[in-house]
């Protein structure tokens, strides 16, 4: 391996997640001198991965430090498989969504072939629309289920009945773009995305809660994702909160957090029936509650009460610096914040809750998509020159 390659990856990662940075800022972040930064940026410029430019609007004496900017002509395909929607995007180096496509997904049970076929259509459309000079550097996918690390096997997708479905392998084969498809659990990826560029930047101990019909969780401890023994950790949606008379859960238990706070529970409490778009239905209840609809307000308060119990448990267990609400839970928490706060005040230990901030996802609907994109960029960021050993672009 080239002697600079680990540092090259570190530098490229910094500009990928933070955007354009001056040489001086990079030297400070990486703990190296400016001559080292000069050598590293020269290699990345030669590979076409970054460019250097003078900062705009600079005045005064002295020569300002050049700004290093990621080159978004290098992109990944990012896919987000939610319960009722499929999304594909071309995401450039630097994290900008350059183009996107989406399609509805019917809640019809096991549908691996249908999902792969639709994603391939969306992905090829994005590739065909990309400028000729663009370079696809990888493929990442977020899936609403339990994913086996390494091969993208969906071990369990309770809402759609998926058990041991070879999603990553089948999607890579059908796309035929010369890249494997890296697959991750949606909430795990959302947690990493919020830590890298969202509401959790600079907070290495965080919890991300994601609503997509059910509830998923991603937990970071010391900046590292808590995966558990086999990679299936942080299934906070199946934390027991109401064992006495709780609602039945698709996992086979009852009274799970997602059974008490998910889409079906909210709509049932509000006297509404599920529609083709869960996100739209949940958003409508939250909106109507704020507008004074009594049934909607009562439903939000009930669901917020159970959500607060779940969050209090998580605060006591993990002492996070921040709890972030994403997906459908973003709308639920925004409307039910008083109920959540009351439960935390009642049940969470003061020493644990005093520093735990509660925040809405800063990336909103793109948290899981950008998490998938970073999976796709992982190989490039680990060794930026590996792709170009034989032929530079």
C-alpha positions in Angstrom: 0.0 0.0 0.0 1.2 3.5 -0.8 2.6 5.1 2.3 0.1 8.0 2.2 -3.0 5.9 1.7 -4.4 5.8 5.2 -3.9 9.6 5.5 -5.4 10.1 2.0 -8.5 8.3 3.1 -8.7 10.4 6.3 -8.3 13.7 4.4 -10.9 12.6 1.8 -13.3 11.6 4.6 -13.0 15.0 6.2 -14.0 16.9 3.1 -16.6 14.3 2.2 -18.6 14.8 5.5 -17.7 18.5 6.2 -17.5 20.0 2.8 -14.8 22.3 1.5 -12.0 22.8 4.1 -8.9 24.9 4.1 -5.5 23.3 4.1 -5.0 24.8 7.5 -8.2 23.3 8.9 -7.3 19.9 7.6 -3.8 20.1 9.1 -5.4 20.9 12.5 -8.0 18.2 12.2 -5.5 15.5 11.2 -2.7 16.6 13.5 -0.1 16.9 10.7 1.9 19.8 9.3 1.0 21.8 6.2 3.7 20.2 4.0 2.0 16.8 4.6 -1.4 18.2 3.7 0.2 19.7 0.6 1.5 16.3 -0.4 -1.8 14.5 0.3 -3.9 17.0 -1.5 -1.6 16.9 -4.5 -2.2 13.1 -4.8 -6.0 13.5 -4.5 -6.0 16.4 -7.0 -4.0 14.2 -9.5 -6.6 11.5 -9.1 -9.4 14.0 -9.7 -11.0 13.3 -6.3 -10.6 16.9 -5.0 -9.8 20.3 -6.3 -8.1 23.2 -4.7 -9.1 26.8 -5.0 -8.6 30.2 -3.3 -11.3 31.0 -0.8 -13.8 33.6 -2.0 -14.0 37.0 -0.4 -10.6 37.0 1.3 -8.9 40.3 2.0 -6.0 41.5 4.0 -2.3 40.7 4.1 -0.8 37.3 3.6 -1.7 34.4 1.3 -4.9 32.6 2.5 -4.8 28.8 2.8 -6.2 27.0 -0.2 -9.6 25.3 0.1 -9.9 21.6 -0.6 -13.2 20.7 -2.2 -14.6 17.2 -3.0 -15.3 16.4 -6.6 -18.9 15.4 -6.9 -18.3 13.8 -10.4 -17.5 10.7 -8.3 -20.7 9.4 -7.0 -22.5 6.4 -5.6 -25.9 4.9 -6.1 -27.9 5.0 -2.9 -31.1 3.0 -2.4 -33.6 3.3 0.5 -36.1 0.5 0.8 -38.9 1.6 3.2 -42.1 -0.3 3.8 -44.2 1.7 1.3 -41.6 3.6 -0.8 -38.5 2.9 -2.8 -36.0 5.7 -3.3 -32.8 5.8 -5.4 -30.3 8.6 -5.6 -27.1 9.6 -7.2 -25.1 11.1 -4.3 -21.8 12.9 -5.1 -18.6 12.8 -3.1 -19.3 15.4 -0.4 -22.8 14.0 0.3 -24.9 16.1 -2.1 -27.9 14.4 -3.6 -27.4 15.1 -7.3 -30.4 13.3 -8.7 -33.1 11.0 -7.3 -36.0 8.8 -8.4 -38.7 7.1 -6.3 -41.6 4.7 -6.6 -44.3 3.5 -4.3 -44.0 0.0 -2.8 -47.2 -2.0 -2.1 -47.5 -3.7 1.3 -48.0 -7.1 -0.3 -45.7 -9.4 1.6 -42.5 -11.0 0.3 -41.6 -9.1 -2.8 -37.8 -9.5 -3.4 -38.1 -9.8 -7.2 -40.4 -6.8 -7.5 -38.2 -4.6 -5.2 -35.0 -5.5 -7.1 -36.7 -5.0 -10.5 -37.9 -1.5 -9.5 -34.6 -0.5 -7.9 -32.7 -1.6 -11.0 -35.0 0.5 -13.2 -34.5 3.6 -10.9 -30.8 3.0 -10.7 -30.2 2.6 -14.4 -32.2 5.7 -15.0 -29.9 7.6 -12.7 -26.7 6.2 -14.3 -28.0 7.0 -17.8 -28.8 10.6 -16.8 -25.4 11.2 -15.2 -22.8 13.3 -17.1 -20.4 11.4 -19.2 -17.4 12.4 -17.0 -19.1 10.9 -13.9 -17.6 7.9 -12.1 -19.7 5.5 -10.1 -17.6 4.6 -7.0 -19.9 2.2 -5.3 -23.5 1.2 -4.3 -25.2 1.3 -0.9 -28.6 0.4 0.3 -30.7 1.0 3.4 -33.3 -1.7 4.2 -36.1 -1.7 6.8 -35.2 -4.9 8.5 -32.4 -6.9 10.1 -29.4 -7.2 7.8 -26.6 -9.7 8.1 -23.3 -7.9 7.9 -21.1 -8.6 4.9 -23.5 -9.9 2.3 -26.7 -7.9 2.6 -28.9 -10.8 3.5 -32.2 -9.7 5.0 -32.5 -12.0 7.9 -35.9 -10.7 9.1 -38.2 -8.0 7.7 -41.3 -8.3 9.9 -43.6 -5.9 8.1 -43.2 -7.6 4.7 -42.5 -11.1 5.8 -39.0 -11.3 4.5 -36.9 -14.0 6.0 -33.3 -14.8 4.7 -33.8 -12.9 1.4 -30.5 -12.4 -0.5 -31.3 -8.7 -1.2 -27.7 -7.3 -1.6 -26.5 -10.2 -3.8 -29.6 -10.1 -6.1 -29.5 -6.3 -6.5 -25.8 -6.3 -7.4 -26.3 -9.0 -9.9 -29.3 -7.3 -11.6 -27.6 -3.9 -11.6 -24.4 -5.3 -13.2 -22.4 -2.2 -12.6 -19.2 -3.9 -11.4 -19.8 -3.1 -7.7 -21.2 -5.1 -4.8 -24.1 -3.6 -3.0 -23.4 -2.8 0.7 -26.6 -3.1 2.7 -27.4 -1.8 6.2 -30.3 -1.5 8.5 -32.1 1.8 8.0 -31.9 3.0 11.6 -28.3 2.0 12.0 -27.4 4.0 8.8 -29.6 6.9 9.9 -27.7 7.1 13.2 -24.3 7.2 11.4 -25.6 9.9 9.0 -26.8 12.1 11.8 -23.5 11.7 13.6 -21.5 12.5 10.5 -23.5 15.4 9.1 -26.7 15.9 11.0 -28.2 16.6 14.4 -25.5 14.5 16.2 -22.3 16.0 14.8 -19.7 16.1 17.5 -21.7 13.9 19.9 -20.2 10.4 19.9 -22.8 8.8 22.3 -26.2 9.2 20.6 -29.4 7.3 19.9 -31.3 7.7 16.7 -34.9 6.5 16.6 -36.5 5.9 13.1 -40.2 5.5 12.4 -41.2 3.5 9.3 -44.5 1.8 10.2 -42.6 0.3 13.1 -39.7 1.7 15.1 -36.0 1.1 14.6 -33.0 2.3 16.5 -29.3 3.1 15.9 -27.1 3.5 19.0 -23.6 5.0 18.9 -21.2 4.5 21.8 -17.9 6.4 21.6 -18.7 7.2 17.9 -19.0 3.5 17.0 -22.2 1.8 16.0 -23.5 -0.7 18.6 -24.0 -3.8 16.5 -24.3 -6.6 19.0 -22.9 -10.1 18.7 -24.0 -10.7 15.2 -24.8 -7.2 13.9 -28.5 -7.2 14.9 -28.3 -5.0 18.0 -30.3 -1.9 18.9 -33.7 -3.4 18.0 -35.2 -0.8 20.3 -38.6 -1.1 18.6 -39.0 -4.5 20.3 -38.1 -3.2 23.7 -41.0 -4.2 26.0 -42.8 -1.1 27.4 -46.4 -2.4 28.0 -46.4 -6.1 29.1 -49.8 -6.2 30.7 -52.3 -5.2 28.0 -50.0 -4.2 25.2 -50.9 -4.3 21.5 -49.8 -7.3 19.5 -46.5 -6.9 17.7 -45.5 -8.4 14.3 -42.5 -9.9 16.0 -44.9 -12.3 18.0 -44.7 -10.4 21.3 -47.0 -7.8 22.6 -46.4 -4.3 24.1 -43.2 -3.6 22.2 -42.3 0.0 21.7 -43.2 -0.1 18.0 -46.5 -1.8 18.7 -47.4 1.1 21.1 -45.9 4.0 19.1 -45.8 2.9 15.4 -48.1 3.9 12.5 -50.8 1.4 13.2 -51.1 2.3 16.9 -51.3 6.1 16.1 -53.9 5.7 13.4 -56.0 3.3 15.5 -55.9 5.7 18.5 -57.0 8.5 16.1 -59.8 6.4 14.6 -58.2 6.4 11.2 -57.4 3.6 8.8 -54.0 3.1 7.2 -53.5 4.4 3.6 -51.0 3.7 0.9 -48.5 6.2 2.4 -47.8 5.7 6.1 -45.7 8.9 6.3 -48.5 11.0 4.9 -51.1 9.4 7.3 -48.9 10.0 10.4 -48.1 13.6 9.3 -51.8 14.3 8.9 -52.6 13.2 12.5 -49.7 15.3 13.8 -50.9 18.3 11.8 -54.5 17.9 12.8 -53.5 17.5 16.5 -51.6 20.9 16.4 -54.7 22.4 14.6 -57.0 21.4 17.5 -58.5 18.2 16.3 -59.4 16.5 19.7 -59.2 12.9 18.5 -55.8 13.5 16.8 -54.5 15.3 19.9 -55.6 12.5 22.2 -53.9 10.0 19.9 -50.7 12.0 19.8 -50.7 12.3 23.6 -51.2 8.6 24.1 -48.5 7.6 21.6 -46.1 10.3 23.0 -46.6 8.8 26.5 -45.4 5.4 25.4 -42.6 6.9 23.4 -41.4 8.8 26.4 -41.3 5.6 28.5 -39.1 4.0 25.8 -36.8 7.0 25.6 -36.5 7.1 29.4 -35.4 3.5 29.4 -32.8 4.2 26.7 -31.5 7.2 28.6 -31.1 5.2 31.7 -29.3 2.4 29.8 -27.0 4.3 27.5 -26.6 7.9 28.9 -26.6 9.4 25.5 -25.7 13.0 24.7 -28.6 13.3 22.3 -31.7 11.3 21.2 -32.7 12.1 17.6 -36.1 11.4 16.2 -36.3 10.6 12.5 -38.6 9.1 9.9 -42.2 9.2 11.0 -41.1 9.7 14.6 -39.9 13.1 13.6 -43.5 14.2 13.1 -44.7 12.3 16.2 -42.1 13.8 18.5 -42.6 17.3 17.2 -46.3 17.0 18.1 -45.8 15.0 21.3 -42.8 16.6 22.9 -44.5 17.6 26.1 -45.6 14.0 26.8 -42.2 12.6 26.0 -40.5 15.2 28.2 -42.9 14.4 31.1 -42.1 10.7 31.0 -38.4 11.4 30.8 -38.6 13.7 33.8 -40.5 11.1 35.8 -38.6 7.9 34.9 -35.1 8.8 33.7 -32.4 9.2 36.3 -31.4 12.9 36.7 -27.7 12.3 36.3 -28.4 10.6 32.9 -31.1 12.9 31.6 -29.5 16.2 32.5 -27.3 16.3 29.5 -29.4 14.3 27.1 -30.7 16.6 24.3 -33.8 15.7 22.4 -33.6 16.7 18.7 -35.4 16.3 15.4 -33.4 14.7 12.6 -31.5 17.4 10.8 -31.4 15.3 7.6 -35.2 14.5 7.8 -36.2 12.2 5.0 -32.7 11.8 3.7 -31.0 10.4 6.8 -31.2 6.7 5.8 -30.5 7.5 2.2 -27.3 9.4 3.1 -26.4 6.6 5.4 -26.7 4.2 2.5 -24.6 6.5 0.3 -21.8 6.5 2.9 -21.8 2.7 2.8 -21.3 2.9 -0.9 -18.4 5.4 -0.5 -16.7 3.2 2.2 -14.2 1.4 -0.2 -13.2 4.7 -1.9 -12.7 6.4 1.4 -10.7 3.5 2.8 -8.2 3.6 -0.1 -8.8 6.6 -2.4 -6.2 5.5 -5.0 -7.1 1.8 -5.2 -9.6 2.4 -8.0 -7.0 4.3 -10.1 -4.0 2.0 -9.7 -4.3 0.8 -13.3 -6.0 3.7 -15.0 -6.5 7.2 -13.7 -9.7 8.9 -14.9 
